Amino acid sequence: MSPQDIAAKVGETIGTSEWVEISQDRINQFAEATGDHQFIHVNEEMAKMTPFGGTIAHGFLTLSMIPYLSANSDIPRPDEVKMGVNYGGNKTRFINPVRSGKRIRGHWKLLEMIEKRPGQWQQTVEITIEIEGEDKPALIAEWMTQFFV
């Protein structure tokens, strides 16, 4: 799809990802990678005594799933992309913890798609990461990506 065709979809939901499980193994690997070993993430016995009733994913683990969810979604991508880079976030809210073993998926709403300079497009989306079977999403983030075509 051309960047101009994508830009015509501002205000629309443009994609949904497949479901992916957030396993305890994935949470433990994230704890190792980041050095964040807080018990609510990695100690199943202690976490049972919290209001969460068990271990939960790190908020940043949930946020870091965005590239994976995006790659496993039906989001339109600009034709002939040479590369895409994260540009940053305007807002991120961690609304509901993701309990170990739950599945998540992302929904993308296009907020803006502008050509910054010839061949360089900046896309701003609102990403909602839903938790299967729960009313509240895990997070909502406004994220910007730049595409070079």
TISE-748122 format. One record per atom (N, C-alpha, C): residue in one letter; atom name; x, y, z; residue number from 1. Coordinates in Angstrom, 3 decimals, padded with zeros to 6 digits, always signed. Layout:
+------+------+----------+----------+----------+-----+
| code | site |       c1 |       c2 |       c3 | pos |
+------+------+----------+----------+----------+-----+
|    A |   CA |        X |        Y |        Z | NUM |
...
+------+------+----------+----------+----------+-----+
This chain:
+------+------+----------+----------+----------+-----+
| code | site |       c1 |       c2 |       c3 | pos |
+------+------+----------+----------+----------+-----+
|    M |    N | +000.846 | -001.166 | +000.000 |   1 |
|    M |   CA | +000.000 | +000.000 | +000.000 |   1 |
|    M |    C | +000.897 | +001.236 | +000.000 |   1 |
|    S |    N | +000.536 | +002.232 | -000.752 |   2 |
|    S |   CA | +001.367 | +003.439 | -000.801 |   2 |
|    S |    C | +001.234 | +004.210 | +000.516 |   2 |
|    P |    N | +002.258 | +004.973 | +000.888 |   3 |
|    P |   CA | +002.148 | +005.793 | +002.091 |   3 |
|    P |    C | +000.939 | +006.739 | +002.026 |   3 |
|    Q |    N | +000.638 | +007.245 | +000.833 |   4 |
|    Q |   CA | -000.509 | +008.144 | +000.675 |   4 |
|    Q |    C | -001.821 | +007.413 | +000.958 |   4 |
|    D |    N | -001.917 | +006.148 | +000.519 |   5 |
|    D |   CA | -003.118 | +005.360 | +000.796 |   5 |
|    D |    C | -003.265 | +005.088 | +002.291 |   5 |
|    I |    N | -002.144 | +004.833 | +002.941 |   6 |
|    I |   CA | -002.191 | +004.633 | +004.392 |   6 |
|    I |    C | -002.631 | +005.929 | +005.060 |   6 |
|    A |    N | -002.089 | +007.065 | +004.626 |   7 |
|    A |   CA | -002.443 | +008.364 | +005.209 |   7 |
|    A |    C | -003.938 | +008.637 | +005.108 |   7 |
|    A |    N | -004.573 | +008.107 | +004.101 |   8 |
|    A |   CA | -006.023 | +008.306 | +003.928 |   8 |
|    A |    C | -006.829 | +007.563 | +004.999 |   8 |
|    K |    N | -006.178 | +006.726 | +005.796 |   9 |
|    K |   CA | -006.863 | +005.941 | +006.825 |   9 |
|    K |    C | -006.773 | +006.569 | +008.216 |   9 |
|    V |    N | -006.321 | +007.819 | +008.298 |  10 |
|    V |   CA | -006.228 | +008.492 | +009.601 |  10 |
|    V |    C | -007.585 | +008.441 | +010.286 |  10 |
|    G |    N | -007.551 | +008.090 | +011.569 |  11 |
|    G |   CA | -008.765 | +007.981 | +012.356 |  11 |
|    G |    C | -009.352 | +006.582 | +012.384 |  11 |
|    E |    N | -008.816 | +005.678 | +011.553 |  12 |
|    E |   CA | -009.340 | +004.320 | +011.466 |  12 |
|    E |    C | -008.456 | +003.331 | +012.224 |  12 |
|    T |    N | -009.082 | +002.242 | +012.670 |  13 |
|    T |   CA | -008.309 | +001.108 | +013.162 |  13 |
|    T |    C | -007.734 | +000.422 | +011.938 |  13 |
|    I |    N | -006.412 | +000.267 | +011.925 |  14 |
|    I |   CA | -005.746 | -000.241 | +010.722 |  14 |
|    I |    C | -005.197 | -001.651 | +010.872 |  14 |
|    G |    N | -005.301 | -002.228 | +012.057 |  15 |
|    G |   CA | -004.782 | -003.582 | +012.180 |  15 |
|    G |    C | -004.957 | -004.183 | +013.548 |  15 |
|    T |    N | -004.917 | -005.499 | +013.552 |  16 |
|    T |   CA | -004.992 | -006.298 | +014.774 |  16 |
|    T |    C | -003.984 | -007.429 | +014.645 |  16 |
|    S |    N | -003.320 | -007.723 | +015.738 |  17 |
|    S |   CA | -002.317 | -008.792 | +015.717 |  17 |
|    S |    C | -002.946 | -010.125 | +016.089 |  17 |
|    E |    N | -002.134 | -011.154 | +015.945 |  18 |
|    E |   CA | -002.485 | -012.474 | +016.448 |  18 |
|    E |    C | -002.333 | -012.450 | +017.977 |  18 |
|    W |    N | -002.934 | -013.409 | +018.644 |  19 |
|    W |   CA | -002.760 | -013.573 | +020.086 |  19 |
|    W |    C | -001.384 | -014.186 | +020.367 |  19 |
|    V |    N | -000.766 | -013.782 | +021.473 |  20 |
|    V |   CA | +000.498 | -014.386 | +021.900 |  20 |
|    V |    C | +000.464 | -014.560 | +023.422 |  20 |
|    E |    N | +000.918 | -015.715 | +023.868 |  21 |
|    E |   CA | +000.940 | -015.998 | +025.308 |  21 |
|    E |    C | +002.144 | -015.331 | +025.964 |  21 |
|    I |    N | +001.894 | -014.770 | +027.137 |  22 |
|    I |   CA | +002.979 | -014.237 | +027.962 |  22 |
|    I |    C | +003.234 | -015.272 | +029.062 |  22 |
|    S |    N | +004.147 | -016.163 | +028.791 |  23 |
|    S |   CA | +004.444 | -017.284 | +029.698 |  23 |
|    S |    C | +005.379 | -016.836 | +030.821 |  23 |
|    Q |    N | +005.429 | -017.639 | +031.869 |  24 |
|    Q |   CA | +006.368 | -017.346 | +032.960 |  24 |
|    Q |    C | +007.798 | -017.406 | +032.447 |  24 |
|    D |    N | +008.076 | -018.307 | +031.522 |  25 |
|    D |   CA | +009.423 | -018.386 | +030.946 |  25 |
|    D |    C | +009.797 | -017.076 | +030.255 |  25 |
|    R |    N | +008.862 | -016.501 | +029.499 |  26 |
|    R |   CA | +009.128 | -015.224 | +028.823 |  26 |
|    R |    C | +009.370 | -014.122 | +029.858 |  26 |
|    I |    N | +008.563 | -014.112 | +030.918 |  27 |
|    I |   CA | +008.731 | -013.120 | +031.987 |  27 |
|    I |    C | +010.103 | -013.275 | +032.642 |  27 |
|    N |    N | +010.495 | -014.514 | +032.930 |  28 |
|    N |   CA | +011.808 | -014.767 | +033.547 |  28 |
|    N |    C | +012.943 | -014.329 | +032.629 |  28 |
|    Q |    N | +012.820 | -014.592 | +031.333 |  29 |
|    Q |   CA | +013.855 | -014.168 | +030.385 |  29 |
|    Q |    C | +013.959 | -012.646 | +030.344 |  29 |
|    F |    N | +012.818 | -011.971 | +030.397 |  30 |
|    F |   CA | +012.837 | -010.505 | +030.406 |  30 |
|    F |    C | +013.504 | -009.999 | +031.689 |  30 |
|    A |    N | +013.213 | -010.636 | +032.811 |  31 |
|    A |   CA | +013.848 | -010.254 | +034.078 |  31 |
|    A |    C | +015.361 | -010.394 | +033.977 |  31 |
|    E |    N | +015.826 | -011.490 | +033.361 |  32 |
|    E |   CA | +017.264 | -011.693 | +033.177 |  32 |
|    E |    C | +017.861 | -010.618 | +032.273 |  32 |
|    A |    N | +017.177 | -010.315 | +031.192 |  33 |
|    A |   CA | +017.694 | -009.335 | +030.220 |  33 |
|    A |    C | +017.775 | -007.932 | +030.807 |  33 |
|    T |    N | +016.831 | -007.593 | +031.705 |  34 |
|    T |   CA | +016.764 | -006.215 | +032.215 |  34 |
|    T |    C | +017.294 | -006.057 | +033.627 |  34 |
|    G |    N | +017.494 | -007.166 | +034.341 |  35 |
|    G |   CA | +017.932 | -007.089 | +035.730 |  35 |
|    G |    C | +016.801 | -006.740 | +036.695 |  35 |
|    D |    N | +015.561 | -006.756 | +036.212 |  36 |
|    D |   CA | +014.405 | -006.449 | +037.060 |  36 |
|    D |    C | +013.823 | -007.757 | +037.576 |  36 |
|    H |    N | +014.256 | -008.154 | +038.766 |  37 |
|    H |   CA | +013.837 | -009.421 | +039.363 |  37 |
|    H |    C | +012.844 | -009.215 | +040.506 |  37 |
|    Q |    N | +012.067 | -008.128 | +040.454 |  38 |
|    Q |   CA | +011.082 | -007.885 | +041.500 |  38 |
|    Q |    C | +010.201 | -009.134 | +041.651 |  38 |
|    F |    N | +009.910 | -009.490 | +042.889 |  39 |
|    F |   CA | +009.220 | -010.758 | +043.159 |  39 |
|    F |    C | +007.869 | -010.880 | +042.461 |  39 |
|    I |    N | +007.177 | -009.791 | +042.207 |  40 |
|    I |   CA | +005.864 | -009.897 | +041.553 |  40 |
|    I |    C | +005.970 | -010.451 | +040.136 |  40 |
|    H |    N | +007.182 | -010.456 | +039.604 |  41 |
|    H |   CA | +007.405 | -010.991 | +038.265 |  41 |
|    H |    C | +007.960 | -012.418 | +038.286 |  41 |
|    V |    N | +008.818 | -012.730 | +039.248 |  42 |
|    V |   CA | +009.581 | -013.977 | +039.151 |  42 |
|    V |    C | +009.387 | -014.973 | +040.303 |  42 |
|    N |    N | +008.793 | -014.559 | +041.397 |  43 |
|    N |   CA | +008.626 | -015.459 | +042.532 |  43 |
|    N |    C | +007.146 | -015.817 | +042.661 |  43 |
|    E |    N | +006.786 | -016.971 | +042.129 |  44 |
|    E |   CA | +005.381 | -017.364 | +042.056 |  44 |
|    E |    C | +004.745 | -017.509 | +043.435 |  44 |
|    E |    N | +005.479 | -018.010 | +044.405 |  45 |
|    E |   CA | +004.915 | -018.201 | +045.755 |  45 |
|    E |    C | +004.645 | -016.857 | +046.431 |  45 |
|    M |    N | +005.587 | -015.957 | +046.405 |  46 |
|    M |   CA | +005.385 | -014.641 | +047.026 |  46 |
|    M |    C | +004.322 | -013.835 | +046.276 |  46 |
|    A |    N | +004.303 | -013.956 | +044.952 |  47 |
|    A |   CA | +003.345 | -013.188 | +044.147 |  47 |
|    A |    C | +001.913 | -013.636 | +044.420 |  47 |
|    K |    N | +001.712 | -014.885 | +044.856 |  48 |
|    K |   CA | +000.366 | -015.363 | +045.190 |  48 |
|    K |    C | -000.242 | -014.558 | +046.335 |  48 |
|    M |    N | +000.603 | -013.964 | +047.173 |  49 |
|    M |   CA | +000.129 | -013.217 | +048.340 |  49 |
|    M |    C | -000.211 | -011.758 | +048.010 |  49 |
|    T |    N | -000.038 | -011.353 | +046.778 |  50 |
|    T |   CA | -000.337 | -009.973 | +046.378 |  50 |
|    T |    C | -001.761 | -009.887 | +045.828 |  50 |
|    P |    N | -002.262 | -008.687 | +045.634 |  51 |
|    P |   CA | -003.586 | -008.543 | +045.016 |  51 |
|    P |    C | -003.662 | -009.142 | +043.606 |  51 |
|    F |    N | -002.513 | -009.385 | +042.965 |  52 |
|    F |   CA | -002.495 | -009.962 | +041.624 |  52 |
|    F |    C | -002.760 | -011.467 | +041.652 |  52 |
|    G |    N | -002.496 | -012.114 | +042.795 |  53 |
|    G |   CA | -002.755 | -013.538 | +042.931 |  53 |
|    G |    C | -001.755 | -014.442 | +042.232 |  53 |
|    G |    N | -000.705 | -013.869 | +041.704 |  54 |
|    G |   CA | +000.329 | -014.623 | +041.001 |  54 |
|    G |    C | +001.266 | -013.660 | +040.301 |  54 |
|    T |    N | +002.194 | -014.196 | +039.555 |  55 |
|    T |   CA | +003.170 | -013.342 | +038.882 |  55 |
|    T |    C | +002.526 | -012.591 | +037.715 |  55 |
|    I |    N | +003.104 | -011.437 | +037.451 |  56 |
|    I |   CA | +002.647 | -010.594 | +036.347 |  56 |
|    I |    C | +003.840 | -010.202 | +035.478 |  56 |
|    A |    N | +003.553 | -009.920 | +034.225 |  57 |
|    A |   CA | +004.593 | -009.447 | +033.303 |  57 |
|    A |    C | +005.021 | -008.040 | +033.688 |  57 |
|    H |    N | +006.254 | -007.733 | +033.430 |  58 |
|    H |   CA | +006.741 | -006.372 | +033.572 |  58 |
|    H |    C | +005.958 | -005.489 | +032.595 |  58 |
|    G |    N | +005.644 | -004.275 | +033.001 |  59 |
|    G |   CA | +005.002 | -003.347 | +032.070 |  59 |
|    G |    C | +005.852 | -003.146 | +030.824 |  59 |
|    F |    N | +007.160 | -003.055 | +031.025 |  60 |
|    F |   CA | +008.048 | -002.846 | +029.879 |  60 |
|    F |    C | +008.133 | -004.079 | +028.979 |  60 |
|    L |    N | +007.896 | -005.266 | +029.541 |  61 |
|    L |   CA | +007.811 | -006.460 | +028.695 |  61 |
|    L |    C | +006.596 | -006.335 | +027.775 |  61 |
|    T |    N | +005.473 | -005.951 | +028.338 |  62 |
|    T |   CA | +004.267 | -005.774 | +027.528 |  62 |
|    T |    C | +004.514 | -004.735 | +026.438 |  62 |
|    L |    N | +005.113 | -003.614 | +026.805 |  63 |
|    L |   CA | +005.433 | -002.564 | +025.829 |  63 |
|    L |    C | +006.396 | -003.086 | +024.762 |  63 |
|    S |    N | +007.370 | -003.879 | +025.181 |  64 |
|    S |   CA | +008.373 | -004.377 | +024.232 |  64 |
|    S |    C | +007.810 | -005.410 | +023.260 |  64 |
|    M |    N | +006.610 | -005.882 | +023.505 |  65 |
|    M |   CA | +005.976 | -006.838 | +022.600 |  65 |
|    M |    C | +005.415 | -006.170 | +021.350 |  65 |
|    I |    N | +005.377 | -004.848 | +021.325 |  66 |
|    I |   CA | +004.787 | -004.131 | +020.187 |  66 |
|    I |    C | +005.426 | -004.534 | +018.854 |  66 |
|    P |    N | +006.754 | -004.591 | +018.719 |  67 |
|    P |   CA | +007.305 | -005.001 | +017.415 |  67 |
|    P |    C | +006.881 | -006.414 | +017.006 |  67 |
|    Y |    N | +006.860 | -007.347 | +017.954 |  68 |
|    Y |   CA | +006.441 | -008.716 | +017.647 |  68 |
|    Y |    C | +004.976 | -008.745 | +017.230 |  68 |
|    L |    N | +004.126 | -008.071 | +018.002 |  69 |
|    L |   CA | +002.704 | -008.030 | +017.674 |  69 |
|    L |    C | +002.480 | -007.374 | +016.318 |  69 |
|    S |    N | +003.226 | -006.320 | +016.048 |  70 |
|    S |   CA | +003.112 | -005.621 | +014.761 |  70 |
|    S |    C | +003.486 | -006.538 | +013.605 |  70 |
|    A |    N | +004.582 | -007.273 | +013.777 |  71 |
|    A |   CA | +005.041 | -008.178 | +012.718 |  71 |
|    A |    C | +004.052 | -009.313 | +012.463 |  71 |
|    N |    N | +003.240 | -009.621 | +013.465 |  72 |
|    N |   CA | +002.251 | -010.688 | +013.362 |  72 |
|    N |    C | +000.840 | -010.112 | +013.341 |  72 |
|    S |    N | +000.674 | -009.108 | +012.486 |  73 |
|    S |   CA | -000.609 | -008.418 | +012.378 |  73 |
|    S |    C | -000.937 | -008.166 | +010.913 |  73 |
|    D |    N | -002.109 | -007.596 | +010.709 |  74 |
|    D |   CA | -002.538 | -007.239 | +009.356 |  74 |
|    D |    C | -002.395 | -005.734 | +009.089 |  74 |
|    I |    N | -001.513 | -005.073 | +009.803 |  75 |
|    I |   CA | -001.289 | -003.637 | +009.614 |  75 |
|    I |    C | -000.727 | -003.393 | +008.211 |  75 |
|    P |    N | -001.283 | -002.426 | +007.481 |  76 |
|    P |   CA | -000.699 | -002.134 | +006.170 |  76 |
|    P |    C | +000.677 | -001.493 | +006.327 |  76 |
|    R |    N | +001.580 | -001.910 | +005.475 |  77 |
|    R |   CA | +002.926 | -001.346 | +005.490 |  77 |
|    R |    C | +003.168 | -000.595 | +004.198 |  77 |
|    P |    N | +003.899 | +000.489 | +004.288 |  78 |
|    P |   CA | +004.172 | +001.234 | +003.054 |  78 |
|    P |    C | +004.933 | +000.385 | +002.046 |  78 |
|    D |    N | +004.583 | +000.526 | +000.762 |  79 |
|    D |   CA | +005.288 | -000.170 | -000.313 |  79 |
|    D |    C | +006.760 | +000.210 | -000.321 |  79 |
|    E |    N | +007.577 | -000.772 | -000.636 |  80 |
|    E |   CA | +009.009 | -000.564 | -000.869 |  80 |
|    E |    C | +009.738 | +000.109 | +000.293 |  80 |
|    V |    N | +009.392 | -000.300 | +001.514 |  81 |
|    V |   CA | +010.076 | +000.244 | +002.690 |  81 |
|    V |    C | +011.507 | -000.244 | +002.711 |  81 |
|    K |    N | +012.453 | +000.671 | +002.818 |  82 |
|    K |   CA | +013.859 | +000.310 | +002.971 |  82 |
|    K |    C | +014.160 | +000.004 | +004.430 |  82 |
|    M |    N | +013.540 | +000.783 | +005.337 |  83 |
|    M |   CA | +013.671 | +000.518 | +006.768 |  83 |
|    M |    C | +012.621 | +001.327 | +007.511 |  83 |
|    G |    N | +012.334 | +000.838 | +008.707 |  84 |
|    G |   CA | +011.463 | +001.540 | +009.631 |  84 |
|    G |    C | +012.179 | +001.644 | +010.961 |  84 |
|    V |    N | +012.043 | +002.770 | +011.632 |  85 |
|    V |   CA | +012.698 | +002.964 | +012.922 |  85 |
|    V |    C | +011.702 | +003.541 | +013.928 |  85 |
|    N |    N | +011.850 | +003.105 | +015.169 |  86 |
|    N |   CA | +011.051 | +003.703 | +016.232 |  86 |
|    N |    C | +011.493 | +005.144 | +016.402 |  86 |
|    Y |    N | +010.539 | +006.037 | +016.510 |  87 |
|    Y |   CA | +010.853 | +007.451 | +016.697 |  87 |
|    Y |    C | +010.558 | +007.894 | +018.124 |  87 |
|    G |    N | +009.629 | +007.214 | +018.774 |  88 |
|    G |   CA | +009.355 | +007.537 | +020.168 |  88 |
|    G |    C | +007.886 | +007.455 | +020.495 |  88 |
|    G |    N | +007.598 | +007.721 | +021.751 |  89 |
|    G |   CA | +006.225 | +007.673 | +022.221 |  89 |
|    G |    C | +005.800 | +008.999 | +022.804 |  89 |
|    N |    N | +004.539 | +009.320 | +022.608 |  90 |
|    N |   CA | +003.976 | +010.517 | +023.214 |  90 |
|    N |    C | +003.306 | +010.197 | +024.539 |  90 |
|    K |    N | +002.644 | +009.062 | +024.612 |  91 |
|    K |   CA | +001.924 | +008.654 | +025.815 |  91 |
|    K |    C | +002.007 | +007.136 | +025.948 |  91 |
|    T |    N | +002.162 | +006.674 | +027.171 |  92 |
|    T |   CA | +002.075 | +005.247 | +027.466 |  92 |
|    T |    C | +001.425 | +005.112 | +028.826 |  92 |
|    R |    N | +000.381 | +004.305 | +028.889 |  93 |
|    R |   CA | -000.305 | +004.049 | +030.150 |  93 |
|    R |    C | -000.428 | +002.544 | +030.355 |  93 |
|    F |    N | +000.066 | +002.078 | +031.512 |  94 |
|    F |   CA | -000.062 | +000.683 | +031.900 |  94 |
|    F |    C | -001.344 | +000.578 | +032.727 |  94 |
|    I |    N | -002.381 | +000.025 | +032.141 |  95 |
|    I |   CA | -003.711 | +000.071 | +032.731 |  95 |
|    I |    C | -004.036 | -001.172 | +033.556 |  95 |
|    N |    N | -003.609 | -002.330 | +033.092 |  96 |
|    N |   CA | -003.999 | -003.582 | +033.712 |  96 |
|    N |    C | -002.828 | -004.558 | +033.601 |  96 |
|    P |    N | -002.417 | -005.209 | +034.705 |  97 |
|    P |   CA | -001.283 | -006.133 | +034.614 |  97 |
|    P |    C | -001.625 | -007.376 | +033.795 |  97 |
|    V |    N | -000.614 | -007.890 | +033.116 |  98 |
|    V |   CA | -000.753 | -009.124 | +032.357 |  98 |
|    V |    C | -000.253 | -010.255 | +033.246 |  98 |
|    R |    N | -001.164 | -011.110 | +033.651 |  99 |
|    R |   CA | -000.793 | -012.242 | +034.500 |  99 |
|    R |    C | -000.096 | -013.317 | +033.667 |  99 |
|    S |    N | +000.841 | -013.988 | +034.290 | 100 |
|    S |   CA | +001.563 | -015.074 | +033.634 | 100 |
|    S |    C | +000.578 | -016.081 | +033.060 | 100 |
|    G |    N | +000.815 | -016.464 | +031.808 | 101 |
|    G |   CA | -000.035 | -017.441 | +031.131 | 101 |
|    G |    C | -001.160 | -016.830 | +030.313 | 101 |
|    K |    N | -001.395 | -015.530 | +030.464 | 102 |
|    K |   CA | -002.449 | -014.861 | +029.691 | 102 |
|    K |    C | -001.962 | -014.590 | +028.277 | 102 |
|    R |    N | -002.925 | -014.382 | +027.366 | 103 |
|    R |   CA | -002.600 | -014.035 | +025.985 | 103 |
|    R |    C | -002.971 | -012.580 | +025.736 | 103 |
|    I |    N | -002.142 | -011.933 | +024.919 | 104 |
|    I |   CA | -002.362 | -010.537 | +024.555 | 104 |
|    I |    C | -002.407 | -010.405 | +023.036 | 104 |
|    R |    N | -003.005 | -009.306 | +022.578 | 105 |
|    R |   CA | -002.918 | -008.935 | +021.167 | 105 |
|    R |    C | -003.035 | -007.418 | +021.077 | 105 |
|    G |    N | -002.561 | -006.886 | +019.956 | 106 |
|    G |   CA | -002.565 | -005.443 | +019.757 | 106 |
|    G |    C | -003.573 | -005.005 | +018.721 | 106 |
|    H |    N | -004.057 | -003.782 | +018.905 | 107 |
|    H |   CA | -004.918 | -003.104 | +017.937 | 107 |
|    H |    C | -004.273 | -001.756 | +017.646 | 107 |
|    W |    N | -004.221 | -001.385 | +016.365 | 108 |
|    W |   CA | -003.583 | -000.137 | +015.940 | 108 |
|    W |    C | -004.614 | +000.796 | +015.327 | 108 |
|    K |    N | -004.647 | +002.037 | +015.826 | 109 |
|    K |   CA | -005.478 | +003.090 | +015.244 | 109 |
|    K |    C | -004.528 | +004.151 | +014.701 | 109 |
|    L |    N | -004.697 | +004.505 | +013.434 | 110 |
|    L |   CA | -003.816 | +005.494 | +012.805 | 110 |
|    L |    C | -004.228 | +006.904 | +013.215 | 110 |
|    L |    N | -003.303 | +007.618 | +013.833 | 111 |
|    L |   CA | -003.562 | +008.998 | +014.242 | 111 |
|    L |    C | -003.006 | +010.011 | +013.251 | 111 |
|    E |    N | -001.855 | +009.652 | +012.629 | 112 |
|    E |   CA | -001.223 | +010.588 | +011.690 | 112 |
|    E |    C | -000.247 | +009.836 | +010.803 | 112 |
|    M |    N | -000.152 | +010.271 | +009.574 | 113 |
|    M |   CA | +000.837 | +009.729 | +008.627 | 113 |
|    M |    C | +001.235 | +010.905 | +007.753 | 113 |
|    I |    N | +002.442 | +011.415 | +007.979 | 114 |
|    I |   CA | +002.886 | +012.603 | +007.246 | 114 |
|    I |    C | +004.248 | +012.357 | +006.609 | 114 |
|    E |    N | +004.465 | +013.024 | +005.506 | 115 |
|    E |   CA | +005.773 | +012.945 | +004.843 | 115 |
|    E |    C | +006.648 | +014.058 | +005.402 | 115 |
|    K |    N | +007.683 | +013.671 | +006.145 | 116 |
|    K |   CA | +008.595 | +014.632 | +006.775 | 116 |
|    K |    C | +009.519 | +015.279 | +005.744 | 116 |
|    R |    N | +009.954 | +014.462 | +004.799 | 117 |
|    R |   CA | +010.770 | +014.911 | +003.660 | 117 |
|    R |    C | +010.612 | +013.842 | +002.604 | 117 |
|    P |    N | +010.999 | +014.084 | +001.386 | 118 |
|    P |   CA | +010.773 | +013.076 | +000.343 | 118 |
|    P |    C | +011.318 | +011.694 | +000.754 | 118 |
|    G |    N | +010.442 | +010.707 | +000.720 | 119 |
|    G |   CA | +010.831 | +009.338 | +001.039 | 119 |
|    G |    C | +010.881 | +009.002 | +002.513 | 119 |
|    Q |    N | +010.563 | +009.960 | +003.388 | 120 |
|    Q |   CA | +010.585 | +009.719 | +004.839 | 120 |
|    Q |    C | +009.209 | +010.052 | +005.416 | 120 |
|    W |    N | +008.526 | +009.020 | +005.875 | 121 |
|    W |   CA | +007.180 | +009.159 | +006.404 | 121 |
|    W |    C | +007.171 | +008.898 | +007.904 | 121 |
|    Q |    N | +006.396 | +009.690 | +008.623 | 122 |
|    Q |   CA | +006.250 | +009.497 | +010.062 | 122 |
|    Q |    C | +004.806 | +009.109 | +010.365 | 122 |
|    Q |    N | +004.677 | +007.975 | +011.026 | 123 |
|    Q |   CA | +003.363 | +007.433 | +011.369 | 123 |
|    Q |    C | +003.188 | +007.497 | +012.884 | 123 |
|    T |    N | +002.055 | +008.006 | +013.319 | 124 |
|    T |   CA | +001.697 | +008.001 | +014.738 | 124 |
|    T |    C | +000.451 | +007.147 | +014.888 | 124 |
|    V |    N | +000.522 | +006.185 | +015.791 | 125 |
|    V |   CA | -000.590 | +005.274 | +016.027 | 125 |
|    V |    C | -000.911 | +005.217 | +017.511 | 125 |
|    E |    N | -002.159 | +004.884 | +017.799 | 126 |
|    E |   CA | -002.545 | +004.537 | +019.157 | 126 |
|    E |    C | -002.604 | +003.021 | +019.188 | 126 |
|    I |    N | -001.819 | +002.432 | +020.072 | 127 |
|    I |   CA | -001.765 | +000.981 | +020.197 | 127 |
|    I |    C | -002.444 | +000.597 | +021.503 | 127 |
|    T |    N | -003.406 | -000.289 | +021.387 | 128 |
|    T |   CA | -004.071 | -000.842 | +022.567 | 128 |
|    T |    C | -003.713 | -002.317 | +022.628 | 128 |
|    I |    N | -003.126 | -002.724 | +023.753 | 129 |
|    I |   CA | -002.815 | -004.137 | +023.944 | 129 |
|    I |    C | -003.864 | -004.721 | +024.876 | 129 |
|    E |    N | -004.635 | -005.625 | +024.303 | 130 |
|    E |   CA | -005.753 | -006.253 | +024.988 | 130 |
|    E |    C | -005.290 | -007.555 | +025.634 | 130 |
|    I |    N | -005.926 | -007.897 | +026.761 | 131 |
|    I |   CA | -005.676 | -009.157 | +027.448 | 131 |
|    I |    C | -006.901 | -010.037 | +027.218 | 131 |
|    E |    N | -006.668 | -011.224 | +026.705 | 132 |
|    E |   CA | -007.781 | -012.123 | +026.399 | 132 |
|    E |    C | -008.642 | -012.369 | +027.642 | 132 |
|    G |    N | -009.950 | -012.165 | +027.477 | 133 |
|    G |   CA | -010.900 | -012.439 | +028.545 | 133 |
|    G |    C | -011.017 | -011.356 | +029.598 | 133 |
|    E |    N | -010.342 | -010.217 | +029.410 | 134 |
|    E |   CA | -010.406 | -009.146 | +030.406 | 134 |
|    E |    C | -011.008 | -007.895 | +029.793 | 134 |
|    D |    N | -011.716 | -007.133 | +030.621 | 135 |
|    D |   CA | -012.390 | -005.928 | +030.149 | 135 |
|    D |    C | -011.427 | -004.775 | +029.880 | 135 |
|    K |    N | -010.429 | -004.610 | +030.740 | 136 |
|    K |   CA | -009.478 | -003.505 | +030.599 | 136 |
|    K |    C | -008.249 | -003.963 | +029.818 | 136 |
|    P |    N | -007.730 | -003.101 | +028.944 | 137 |
|    P |   CA | -006.506 | -003.461 | +028.230 | 137 |
|    P |    C | -005.285 | -003.417 | +029.144 | 137 |
|    A |    N | -004.230 | -004.060 | +028.714 | 138 |
|    A |   CA | -002.965 | -004.023 | +029.451 | 138 |
|    A |    C | -002.336 | -002.640 | +029.372 | 138 |
|    L |    N | -002.346 | -002.088 | +028.165 | 139 |
|    L |   CA | -001.762 | -000.760 | +027.982 | 139 |
|    L |    C | -002.339 | -000.082 | +026.756 | 139 |
|    I |    N | -002.210 | +001.234 | +026.779 | 140 |
|    I |   CA | -002.510 | +002.058 | +025.610 | 140 |
|    I |    C | -001.312 | +002.973 | +025.437 | 140 |
|    A |    N | -000.782 | +003.004 | +024.228 | 141 |
|    A |   CA | +000.390 | +003.830 | +023.947 | 141 |
|    A |    C | +000.201 | +004.576 | +022.630 | 141 |
|    E |    N | +000.686 | +005.790 | +022.595 | 142 |
|    E |   CA | +000.742 | +006.549 | +021.344 | 142 |
|    E |    C | +002.190 | +006.478 | +020.884 | 142 |
|    W |    N | +002.404 | +005.864 | +019.712 | 143 |
|    W |   CA | +003.760 | +005.548 | +019.274 | 143 |
|    W |    C | +004.022 | +006.070 | +017.870 | 143 |
|    M |    N | +005.251 | +006.520 | +017.645 | 144 |
|    M |   CA | +005.645 | +007.060 | +016.344 | 144 |
|    M |    C | +006.742 | +006.201 | +015.723 | 144 |
|    T |    N | +006.586 | +005.964 | +014.439 | 145 |
|    T |   CA | +007.565 | +005.204 | +013.661 | 145 |
|    T |    C | +007.863 | +006.011 | +012.410 | 145 |
|    Q |    N | +009.110 | +005.974 | +011.968 | 146 |
|    Q |   CA | +009.465 | +006.599 | +010.699 | 146 |
|    Q |    C | +009.804 | +005.501 | +009.691 | 146 |
|    F |    N | +009.259 | +005.664 | +008.492 | 147 |
|    F |   CA | +009.508 | +004.728 | +007.392 | 147 |
|    F |    C | +010.283 | +005.454 | +006.309 | 147 |
|    F |    N | +011.267 | +004.761 | +005.761 | 148 |
|    F |   CA | +012.048 | +005.309 | +004.661 | 148 |
|    F |    C | +011.759 | +004.454 | +003.436 | 148 |
|    V |    N | +011.243 | +005.106 | +002.367 | 149 |
|    V |   CA | +010.855 | +004.400 | +001.145 | 149 |
|    V |    C | +011.699 | +004.878 | -000.030 | 149 |
+------+------+----------+----------+----------+-----+
